Amino acid sequence: MKPAGSYVEFVDVVKDFPGVRALDGVAFGIAPGEIHAIVGENGAGKSTLMKLLTGNYPLSRGEIRVEGERTSFGSYADAVASGIHMVYQELSLANDLTVSENIFAGNEPTGTWGLIDYRVMQKRSLDILGELGMSMSPEEPVENLSIAQKQVVEIAKALRQEAKLLILDEPTSALPSKEVDELFKLLRRLRDAGTTIIYITHRLDEVFAISDRVTILRDGKYVGTFETGNVSKDHVIRLEVGDERMTSEQKTQASSSQRTAPLLDVQYLPLPTTQSSVSFQLHEGEILGLFGLLGSGTKEVAKCLCGLAARHESKVQLAGRAIRTRSFPEAMREGMGYLPPDRREEGLFLGLSIARNVVSASLRKYVRNGLLSHSSIEDDAVAWVRKLNIVAPSHRQDVSTLSGGNQQKVCLAKWLLEDPMVLVADEPTAGIDVGAKFEIHGILRDFCSQGRAVLLVSSDVEETLRMCDRIVVMRDGVITGTLDRDSFSKERLLSLSL
């Protein structure tokens, strides 16, 4: 049950930017000593609300009350002085300093002659880390730490400054599952000791694993607050994206393809990391799931098919003709497209505009008399930005400034412009909010409805079950089973993959 009263209360909060109302009458409370999740699509207003709370933005209208008192912080430093701290997704540590130097940065204890007393600083750091249940040397350079350990240092900095409210923004975005569990244990210890925690994430599994209550924002408006144990994940999703989009998703799913002749026929594809080979067929108009846990071989299959990993000779046919994919450019020419799992590292040119990224796989189409036709590039980029609803002020916007979902739509636009016959999509919705997931699912289904096909490589059980017409399951480089839609179940999928 929620504790009585509110540590933080938002009262009719409005925030206007030129031409845009980012928050419209938001009102809810965060109880003392709870983990309170805030969810919503990109653009729902989560970040704006936190910037208002921490003094980075002024209010346009309304009130923010902390411990019952109306507050109006002029800066983040003012918020920190009141006990409010935010740990951002991009950590703000000095890698060349030690753990203790980071914890006490800007407020180092001094001794005789005003010199830093490193002995006292290290002892106090040990005490704080001990409160967090962490065994970490205060003399360790931060550059040697894992992401999870660096987050602990950020939290230790906040505790050193007597944090009463800790705001975590997408804290697990770069953490493996084991370290996520350790972070959750730490957050529960902090909550039980009386610290109030705001947990911002798009990962609903984490919301239900760690939070006491969850608040949903949509389009800058408050939708509702629920005790996590009394609401279902489907209900939260419906409130995040709206009934209209949920209904559209369900209708599209119901119209999945009928089985046709094989578009892609893979026979005895050898995997470079195992002694085994795989065989499967992908039909026109079909989304075929290739499901497996880490190390199952699904990633290797995707890369071999797209010429990104060395492979021995095998029999692969596309639209009835034998193809060879000894390199990525050759795979592209044969009609294969590849959406990589890490869009920022492998899918995008982060220093370039949306337009240049959209055409980056198809530049040969824009050569006129040995020169690039920039007007044609601009026209096609504008068309794809509109078609895929890429949210940006302009197609000339640097792609690195976009949200994860919009970056992924730019990656998709690049391949849809190239018009492959088969698109290999590896973890296509990793790290994006639930609304953007629905949009990308719709884009993939629309692609298949045009006589194409998608090989969906995923370790997300729910996405695989929702999206696919059939599922091929792998474990240790071997196909352990193929499921038709009428035999789909989470239990069956996991039993074949474990």
VEXDREN-424242 format. One record per residue (C-alpha): residue number from 1; x, y, z. Coordinates in nm, 3 decimals. Last residue first. Example, Ala and Ser with C-alpha at 12.3 -4.5 7.8 and 13.67 -1.06 7.14 Angstrom:
ATOM    k        u        v        w
ATOM    2    1.367   -0.106    0.714
ATOM    1    1.230   -0.450    0.780
This chain:
ATOM    k        u        v        w
ATOM  498    1.672   -2.366   -2.269
ATOM  497    1.543   -2.261   -2.615
ATOM  496    1.287   -2.534   -2.679
ATOM  495    1.139   -2.506   -2.328
ATOM  494    1.130   -2.127   -2.364
ATOM  493    0.916   -2.132   -2.676
ATOM  492    0.684   -2.402   -2.542
ATOM  491    0.625   -2.214   -2.216
ATOM  490    0.568   -1.883   -2.393
ATOM  489    0.308   -2.042   -2.617
ATOM  488    0.257   -2.067   -2.993
ATOM  487    0.107   -2.391   -3.131
ATOM  486   -0.159   -2.230   -3.353
ATOM  485    0.103   -1.985   -3.482
ATOM  484    0.327   -2.260   -3.619
ATOM  483    0.633   -2.352   -3.416
ATOM  482    0.965   -2.484   -3.547
ATOM  481    1.193   -2.683   -3.318
ATOM  480    1.540   -2.738   -3.175
ATOM  479    1.739   -2.572   -3.452
ATOM  478    2.105   -2.616   -3.357
ATOM  477    2.380   -2.362   -3.290
ATOM  476    2.373   -2.409   -2.913
ATOM  475    1.995   -2.358   -2.896
ATOM  474    1.767   -2.238   -3.175
ATOM  473    1.392   -2.189   -3.218
ATOM  472    1.229   -2.125   -3.559
ATOM  471    0.904   -1.932   -3.511
ATOM  470    0.609   -1.901   -3.748
ATOM  469    0.369   -1.617   -3.830
ATOM  468    0.564   -1.381   -3.603
ATOM  467    0.487   -1.052   -3.438
ATOM  466    0.314   -1.118   -3.108
ATOM  465    0.499   -1.437   -3.010
ATOM  464    0.837   -1.292   -3.102
ATOM  463    0.764   -0.961   -2.931
ATOM  462    0.658   -1.138   -2.612
ATOM  461    0.962   -1.365   -2.600
ATOM  460    1.223   -1.096   -2.670
ATOM  459    1.542   -1.278   -2.777
ATOM  458    1.487   -1.172   -3.136
ATOM  457    1.589   -1.233   -3.495
ATOM  456    1.292   -1.146   -3.718
ATOM  455    1.342   -1.278   -4.072
ATOM  454    1.109   -1.051   -4.269
ATOM  453    0.940   -1.114   -4.603
ATOM  452    0.843   -0.925   -4.921
ATOM  451    0.527   -0.947   -5.129
ATOM  450    0.406   -0.597   -5.044
ATOM  449    0.222   -0.715   -4.730
ATOM  448    0.562   -0.802   -4.582
ATOM  447    0.673   -0.436   -4.581
ATOM  446    0.342   -0.336   -4.422
ATOM  445    0.404   -0.589   -4.146
ATOM  444    0.750   -0.448   -4.083
ATOM  443    0.619   -0.090   -4.070
ATOM  442    0.339   -0.192   -3.832
ATOM  441    0.585   -0.356   -3.594
ATOM  440    0.795   -0.039   -3.612
ATOM  439    0.497    0.175   -3.512
ATOM  438    0.397   -0.057   -3.228
ATOM  437    0.754   -0.053   -3.096
ATOM  436    0.762    0.327   -3.115
ATOM  435    0.467    0.333   -2.875
ATOM  434    0.632    0.086   -2.638
ATOM  433    0.952    0.285   -2.599
ATOM  432    1.282    0.193   -2.762
ATOM  431    1.587    0.005   -2.636
ATOM  430    1.563   -0.301   -2.857
ATOM  429    1.280   -0.276   -3.112
ATOM  428    1.442   -0.437   -3.418
ATOM  427    1.636   -0.707   -3.228
ATOM  426    1.798   -0.830   -3.555
ATOM  425    1.577   -0.757   -3.858
ATOM  424    1.679   -0.958   -4.167
ATOM  423    1.483   -0.797   -4.449
ATOM  422    1.408   -1.016   -4.750
ATOM  421    1.320   -0.890   -5.098
ATOM  420    1.519   -0.572   -5.048
ATOM  419    1.376   -0.231   -5.146
ATOM  418    1.682   -0.002   -5.100
ATOM  417    1.441    0.269   -4.983
ATOM  416    1.299    0.021   -4.733
ATOM  415    1.651   -0.038   -4.608
ATOM  414    1.737    0.324   -4.530
ATOM  413    1.385    0.389   -4.402
ATOM  412    1.432    0.111   -4.148
ATOM  411    1.749    0.269   -4.011
ATOM  410    1.569    0.607   -3.995
ATOM  409    1.285    0.433   -3.809
ATOM  408    1.541    0.301   -3.560
ATOM  407    1.668    0.654   -3.499
ATOM  406    1.308    0.764   -3.440
ATOM  405    1.259    0.495   -3.178
ATOM  404    1.588    0.571   -3.004
ATOM  403    1.509    0.943   -2.980
ATOM  402    1.675    1.177   -3.229
ATOM  401    1.977    1.403   -3.168
ATOM  400    2.227    1.158   -3.322
ATOM  399    2.041    1.179   -3.656
ATOM  398    2.158    1.537   -3.710
ATOM  397    1.853    1.728   -3.835
ATOM  396    1.847    1.795   -4.212
ATOM  395    1.523    1.599   -4.246
ATOM  394    1.374    1.874   -4.030
ATOM  393    1.219    1.941   -3.689
ATOM  392    1.221    1.569   -3.612
ATOM  391    0.962    1.296   -3.548
ATOM  390    1.000    1.021   -3.806
ATOM  389    0.643    0.938   -3.905
ATOM  388    0.747    0.651   -4.132
ATOM  387    0.589    0.799   -4.445
ATOM  386    0.670    1.160   -4.357
ATOM  385    1.040    1.098   -4.295
ATOM  384    1.041    0.871   -4.600
ATOM  383    0.906    1.143   -4.832
ATOM  382    1.142    1.409   -4.692
ATOM  381    1.440    1.178   -4.752
ATOM  380    1.326    1.104   -5.107
ATOM  379    1.298    1.474   -5.198
ATOM  378    1.627    1.570   -5.028
ATOM  377    1.822    1.293   -5.204
ATOM  376    1.665    1.391   -5.537
ATOM  375    1.769    1.755   -5.482
ATOM  374    2.119    1.645   -5.384
ATOM  373    2.178    1.469   -5.715
ATOM  372    2.522    1.320   -5.653
ATOM  371    2.772    1.371   -5.934
ATOM  370    2.918    1.137   -6.196
ATOM  369    2.674    1.237   -6.465
ATOM  368    2.383    1.190   -6.225
ATOM  367    2.446    0.965   -5.923
ATOM  366    2.143    0.935   -5.696
ATOM  365    2.071    0.564   -5.730
ATOM  364    2.435    0.479   -5.647
ATOM  363    2.378    0.637   -5.306
ATOM  362    2.138    0.364   -5.201
ATOM  361    2.269    0.238   -4.864
ATOM  360    2.335    0.591   -4.733
ATOM  359    2.004    0.733   -4.860
ATOM  358    1.824    0.747   -4.523
ATOM  357    2.144    0.835   -4.337
ATOM  356    2.210    1.137   -4.557
ATOM  355    1.855    1.261   -4.507
ATOM  354    1.857    1.214   -4.128
ATOM  353    2.174    1.421   -4.107
ATOM  352    2.527    1.297   -4.048
ATOM  351    2.752    1.272   -3.742
ATOM  350    2.573    0.965   -3.611
ATOM  349    2.623    0.758   -3.924
ATOM  348    2.369    0.491   -3.842
ATOM  347    2.318    0.114   -3.835
ATOM  346    2.626   -0.044   -3.680
ATOM  345    2.723    0.143   -3.364
ATOM  344    2.413    0.357   -3.307
ATOM  343    2.164    0.106   -3.448
ATOM  342    2.292   -0.184   -3.239
ATOM  341    2.091   -0.495   -3.333
ATOM  340    2.153   -0.453   -3.707
ATOM  339    1.875   -0.415   -3.970
ATOM  338    2.003   -0.617   -4.266
ATOM  337    1.865   -0.619   -4.620
ATOM  336    1.896   -0.902   -4.874
ATOM  335    1.812   -0.865   -5.244
ATOM  334    2.111   -1.017   -5.427
ATOM  333    2.275   -0.675   -5.459
ATOM  332    2.254   -0.630   -5.082
ATOM  331    2.410   -0.973   -5.020
ATOM  330    2.697   -0.882   -5.254
ATOM  329    2.753   -0.553   -5.068
ATOM  328    2.760   -0.748   -4.737
ATOM  327    3.014   -1.003   -4.856
ATOM  326    3.019   -1.371   -4.954
ATOM  325    2.644   -1.370   -5.011
ATOM  324    2.585   -1.609   -5.298
ATOM  323    2.239   -1.660   -5.446
ATOM  322    2.064   -1.951   -5.615
ATOM  321    1.739   -1.856   -5.784
ATOM  320    1.384   -1.949   -5.685
ATOM  319    1.286   -1.619   -5.525
ATOM  318    1.601   -1.631   -5.309
ATOM  317    1.786   -1.961   -5.290
ATOM  316    2.057   -2.056   -5.043
ATOM  315    2.251   -2.380   -5.079
ATOM  314    2.566   -2.376   -4.872
ATOM  313    2.933   -2.305   -4.931
ATOM  312    3.134   -2.223   -4.624
ATOM  311    3.071   -1.910   -4.422
ATOM  310    3.255   -1.593   -4.326
ATOM  309    3.040   -1.347   -4.136
ATOM  308    2.876   -1.024   -4.250
ATOM  307    2.756   -1.159   -4.584
ATOM  306    2.389   -1.106   -4.507
ATOM  305    2.291   -1.473   -4.465
ATOM  304    2.600   -1.535   -4.253
ATOM  303    2.522   -1.238   -4.029
ATOM  302    2.166   -1.347   -3.957
ATOM  301    2.266   -1.709   -3.893
ATOM  300    2.543   -1.594   -3.660
ATOM  299    2.301   -1.382   -3.458
ATOM  298    2.068   -1.681   -3.415
ATOM  297    2.348   -1.906   -3.292
ATOM  296    2.215   -1.985   -2.943
ATOM  295    2.490   -1.789   -2.768
ATOM  294    2.249   -1.549   -2.594
ATOM  293    1.897   -1.693   -2.604
ATOM  292    1.716   -1.805   -2.913
ATOM  291    1.440   -1.710   -3.153
ATOM  290    1.443   -1.681   -3.531
ATOM  289    1.092   -1.554   -3.599
ATOM  288    0.953   -1.571   -3.951
ATOM  287    0.744   -1.274   -4.062
ATOM  286    0.574   -1.391   -4.379
ATOM  285    0.448   -1.215   -4.693
ATOM  284    0.648   -1.446   -4.918
ATOM  283    0.769   -1.749   -4.728
ATOM  282    1.088   -1.809   -4.533
ATOM  281    1.233   -2.159   -4.536
ATOM  280    1.470   -2.331   -4.296
ATOM  279    1.799   -2.522   -4.277
ATOM  278    2.075   -2.491   -4.018
ATOM  277    2.431   -2.618   -3.996
ATOM  276    2.642   -2.761   -3.714
ATOM  275    3.013   -2.768   -3.630
ATOM  274    2.983   -2.443   -3.440
ATOM  273    3.124   -2.088   -3.440
ATOM  272    3.132   -2.038   -3.819
ATOM  271    2.773   -2.156   -3.871
ATOM  270    2.706   -2.379   -4.171
ATOM  269    2.388   -2.311   -4.374
ATOM  268    2.258   -2.655   -4.466
ATOM  267    1.967   -2.545   -4.683
ATOM  266    1.816   -2.195   -4.675
ATOM  265    1.514   -2.129   -4.898
ATOM  264    1.403   -1.765   -4.911
ATOM  263    1.080   -1.676   -5.094
ATOM  262    0.921   -2.011   -5.021
ATOM  261    0.580   -2.052   -5.188
ATOM  260    0.287   -1.913   -4.992
ATOM  259    0.148   -1.955   -4.638
ATOM  258   -0.121   -1.702   -4.552
ATOM  257    0.003   -1.378   -4.407
ATOM  256   -0.102   -1.213   -4.084
ATOM  255   -0.435   -1.024   -4.084
ATOM  254   -0.501   -1.076   -3.713
ATOM  253   -0.180   -0.894   -3.626
ATOM  252   -0.290   -0.588   -3.819
ATOM  251   -0.623   -0.585   -3.635
ATOM  250   -0.450   -0.619   -3.298
ATOM  249   -0.205   -0.337   -3.372
ATOM  248   -0.486   -0.107   -3.486
ATOM  247   -0.682   -0.182   -3.169
ATOM  246   -0.379   -0.093   -2.956
ATOM  245   -0.334    0.228   -3.156
ATOM  244   -0.693    0.338   -3.094
ATOM  243   -0.695    0.232   -2.729
ATOM  242   -0.411    0.465   -2.635
ATOM  241   -0.032    0.422   -2.638
ATOM  240    0.060    0.447   -2.271
ATOM  239   -0.283    0.353   -2.131
ATOM  238   -0.299    0.039   -2.344
ATOM  237    0.057   -0.051   -2.245
ATOM  236   -0.030   -0.011   -1.875
ATOM  235   -0.338   -0.232   -1.918
ATOM  234   -0.135   -0.499   -2.099
ATOM  233    0.120   -0.498   -1.815
ATOM  232   -0.152   -0.567   -1.563
ATOM  231   -0.250   -0.349   -1.264
ATOM  230   -0.292   -0.420   -0.891
ATOM  229    0.064   -0.519   -0.798
ATOM  228    0.202   -0.202   -0.953
ATOM  227   -0.015    0.026   -0.742
ATOM  226   -0.156    0.259   -1.001
ATOM  225   -0.120    0.621   -1.113
ATOM  224   -0.313    0.760   -1.410
ATOM  223   -0.316    0.933   -1.748
ATOM  222   -0.136    1.264   -1.681
ATOM  221   -0.092    1.464   -1.999
ATOM  220    0.213    1.556   -2.204
ATOM  219    0.120    1.332   -2.495
ATOM  218    0.079    1.032   -2.264
ATOM  217    0.201    0.998   -1.906
ATOM  216    0.160    0.684   -1.693
ATOM  215    0.243    0.668   -1.321
ATOM  214    0.356    0.344   -1.160
ATOM  213    0.354    0.236   -0.796
ATOM  212    0.566    0.011   -0.577
ATOM  211    0.833   -0.031   -0.843
ATOM  210    1.100   -0.300   -0.889
ATOM  209    0.986   -0.604   -1.086
ATOM  208    0.668   -0.460   -1.240
ATOM  207    0.847   -0.154   -1.374
ATOM  206    1.141   -0.370   -1.480
ATOM  205    0.919   -0.583   -1.704
ATOM  204    0.776   -0.257   -1.839
ATOM  203    1.104   -0.145   -1.990
ATOM  202    1.043    0.215   -2.105
ATOM  201    1.210    0.352   -1.793
ATOM  200    1.205    0.630   -1.535
ATOM  199    1.241    0.523   -1.170
ATOM  198    1.170    0.789   -0.908
ATOM  197    1.313    0.682   -0.573
ATOM  196    1.232    0.801   -0.219
ATOM  195    1.500    0.707    0.034
ATOM  194    1.369    0.571    0.365
ATOM  193    1.610    0.287    0.451
ATOM  192    1.371    0.038    0.292
ATOM  191    1.387    0.240   -0.028
ATOM  190    1.767    0.239   -0.026
ATOM  189    1.778   -0.137    0.033
ATOM  188    1.525   -0.189   -0.247
ATOM  187    1.739    0.021   -0.481
ATOM  186    2.049   -0.187   -0.400
ATOM  185    1.871   -0.515   -0.464
ATOM  184    1.743   -0.374   -0.795
ATOM  183    2.096   -0.275   -0.897
ATOM  182    2.220   -0.627   -0.825
ATOM  181    1.943   -0.778   -1.038
ATOM  180    2.026   -0.541   -1.323
ATOM  179    2.390   -0.650   -1.290
ATOM  178    2.290   -1.011   -1.358
ATOM  177    2.071   -0.907   -1.653
ATOM  176    2.346   -0.723   -1.841
ATOM  175    2.343   -0.343   -1.800
ATOM  174    2.354   -0.074   -2.070
ATOM  173    1.996    0.057   -2.058
ATOM  172    1.957   -0.043   -1.693
ATOM  171    1.936    0.305   -1.533
ATOM  170    1.684    0.451   -1.781
ATOM  169    1.674    0.780   -1.583
ATOM  168    1.707    0.729   -1.207
ATOM  167    1.578    1.005   -0.977
ATOM  166    1.686    0.984   -0.611
ATOM  165    1.493    1.176   -0.346
ATOM  164    1.625    1.224    0.009
ATOM  163    1.987    1.266   -0.096
ATOM  162    2.225    1.347    0.188
ATOM  161    2.511    1.487   -0.025
ATOM  160    2.718    1.173    0.041
ATOM  159    2.407    0.980   -0.058
ATOM  158    2.406    1.147   -0.401
ATOM  157    2.775    1.075   -0.459
ATOM  156    2.714    0.713   -0.351
ATOM  155    2.439    0.690   -0.615
ATOM  154    2.683    0.803   -0.884
ATOM  153    2.944    0.557   -0.751
ATOM  152    2.685    0.278   -0.765
ATOM  151    2.612    0.372   -1.126
ATOM  150    2.984    0.337   -1.200
ATOM  149    2.973   -0.013   -1.053
ATOM  148    2.688   -0.107   -1.286
ATOM  147    2.873    0.031   -1.589
ATOM  146    3.178   -0.176   -1.496
ATOM  145    3.473   -0.012   -1.321
ATOM  144    3.834    0.031   -1.441
ATOM  143    3.778    0.389   -1.566
ATOM  142    3.664    0.479   -1.213
ATOM  141    4.017    0.441   -1.082
ATOM  140    4.010    0.222   -0.768
ATOM  139    4.122    0.400   -0.450
ATOM  138    3.778    0.383   -0.288
ATOM  137    3.800    0.002   -0.319
ATOM  136    3.459   -0.153   -0.374
ATOM  135    3.266   -0.390   -0.151
ATOM  134    2.911   -0.265   -0.194
ATOM  133    2.628   -0.309    0.058
ATOM  132    2.504    0.046   -0.007
ATOM  131    2.576    0.146    0.352
ATOM  130    2.922   -0.007    0.303
ATOM  129    2.977    0.216    0.000
ATOM  128    2.900    0.516    0.220
ATOM  127    3.137    0.401    0.497
ATOM  126    3.412    0.319    0.248
ATOM  125    3.377    0.667    0.097
ATOM  124    3.404    0.820    0.444
ATOM  123    3.727    0.627    0.502
ATOM  122    3.865    0.726    0.161
ATOM  121    3.794    1.095    0.217
ATOM  120    3.940    1.085    0.569
ATOM  119    4.266    0.933    0.441
ATOM  118    4.273    1.162    0.139
ATOM  117    4.271    1.478    0.352
ATOM  116    4.279    1.742    0.079
ATOM  115    4.511    2.028    0.176
ATOM  114    4.381    2.337    0.356
ATOM  113    4.701    2.392    0.556
ATOM  112    4.603    2.113    0.795
ATOM  111    4.311    1.902    0.684
ATOM  110    4.059    1.912    0.404
ATOM  109    3.754    1.707    0.316
ATOM  108    3.673    1.719   -0.058
ATOM  107    3.351    1.894   -0.159
ATOM  106    3.384    1.956   -0.533
ATOM  105    3.421    1.586   -0.616
ATOM  104    3.360    1.384   -0.298
ATOM  103    3.219    1.068   -0.460
ATOM  102    3.439    1.115   -0.767
ATOM  101    3.759    1.145   -0.564
ATOM  100    3.653    0.843   -0.358
ATOM   99    3.607    0.624   -0.668
ATOM   98    3.935    0.739   -0.820
ATOM   97    3.979    1.001   -1.092
ATOM   96    4.064    0.945   -1.462
ATOM   95    3.708    0.837   -1.544
ATOM   94    3.552    1.160   -1.419
ATOM   93    3.186    1.066   -1.366
ATOM   92    2.874    1.215   -1.523
ATOM   91    2.681    0.904   -1.629
ATOM   90    2.478    0.920   -1.949
ATOM   89    2.144    0.766   -1.847
ATOM   88    2.119    1.036   -1.584
ATOM   87    2.134    0.993   -1.208
ATOM   86    1.921    1.272   -1.061
ATOM   85    1.948    1.410   -0.708
ATOM   84    1.698    1.588   -0.484
ATOM   83    1.812    1.659   -0.126
ATOM   82    1.729    2.030   -0.101
ATOM   81    2.089    2.132   -0.181
ATOM   80    2.067    1.904   -0.484
ATOM   79    1.760    2.094   -0.608
ATOM   78    1.941    2.426   -0.567
ATOM   77    2.240    2.289   -0.760
ATOM   76    2.000    2.183   -1.038
ATOM   75    1.907    2.549   -1.079
ATOM   74    1.649    2.810   -0.984
ATOM   73    1.443    2.569   -0.780
ATOM   72    1.081    2.672   -0.736
ATOM   71    0.928    2.495   -0.439
ATOM   70    0.586    2.494   -0.270
ATOM   69    0.621    2.320    0.064
ATOM   68    0.440    1.997    0.150
ATOM   67    0.755    1.784    0.164
ATOM   66    0.838    1.907   -0.185
ATOM   65    0.559    2.085   -0.371
ATOM   64    0.564    2.158   -0.743
ATOM   63    0.309    2.412   -0.856
ATOM   62    0.113    2.516   -1.164
ATOM   61    0.197    2.726   -1.468
ATOM   60    0.481    2.785   -1.712
ATOM   59    0.726    2.621   -1.473
ATOM   58    1.097    2.702   -1.503
ATOM   57    1.332    2.443   -1.651
ATOM   56    1.655    2.291   -1.513
ATOM   55    1.535    2.325   -1.153
ATOM   54    1.528    1.956   -1.063
ATOM   53    1.148    1.917   -1.062
ATOM   52    1.104    2.104   -1.390
ATOM   51    1.375    1.894   -1.551
ATOM   50    1.200    1.582   -1.420
ATOM   49    0.871    1.687   -1.581
ATOM   48    1.045    1.760   -1.912
ATOM   47    1.210    1.419   -1.910
ATOM   46    0.880    1.236   -1.857
ATOM   45    0.673    1.447   -2.099
ATOM   44    0.515    1.190   -2.330
ATOM   43    0.762    1.279   -2.606
ATOM   42    0.920    0.935   -2.607
ATOM   41    0.642    0.706   -2.492
ATOM   40    0.532    0.687   -2.132
ATOM   39    0.644    0.554   -1.797
ATOM   38    0.711    0.693   -1.450
ATOM   37    0.801    0.435   -1.185
ATOM   36    0.773    0.519   -0.814
ATOM   35    0.998    0.335   -0.572
ATOM   34    0.859    0.435   -0.233
ATOM   33    0.996    0.591    0.086
ATOM   32    0.794    0.912    0.075
ATOM   31    0.496    0.907   -0.161
ATOM   30    0.508    1.056   -0.509
ATOM   29    0.203    1.267   -0.594
ATOM   28    0.000    1.343   -0.904
ATOM   27   -0.108    1.635   -1.123
ATOM   26   -0.008    1.713   -1.484
ATOM   25   -0.214    1.999   -1.628
ATOM   24   -0.063    1.998   -1.977
ATOM   23    0.305    1.922   -2.022
ATOM   22    0.502    1.975   -2.346
ATOM   21    0.274    2.243   -2.488
ATOM   20    0.441    2.333   -2.818
ATOM   19    0.455    2.645   -3.036
ATOM   18    0.744    2.800   -2.845
ATOM   17    0.782    2.583   -2.534
ATOM   16    0.508    2.550   -2.274
ATOM   15    0.518    2.362   -1.945
ATOM   14    0.206    2.309   -1.735
ATOM   13    0.184    2.146   -1.392
ATOM   12   -0.165    2.131   -1.241
ATOM   11   -0.018    2.034   -0.900
ATOM   10    0.282    1.799   -0.893
ATOM    9    0.345    1.662   -0.543
ATOM    8    0.674    1.532   -0.407
ATOM    7    0.710    1.366   -0.065
ATOM    6    0.341    1.286   -0.069
ATOM    5    0.107    1.181    0.211
ATOM    4    0.029    0.840    0.352
ATOM    3    0.241    0.545    0.238
ATOM    2    0.116    0.353   -0.067
ATOM    1    0.000    0.000    0.000
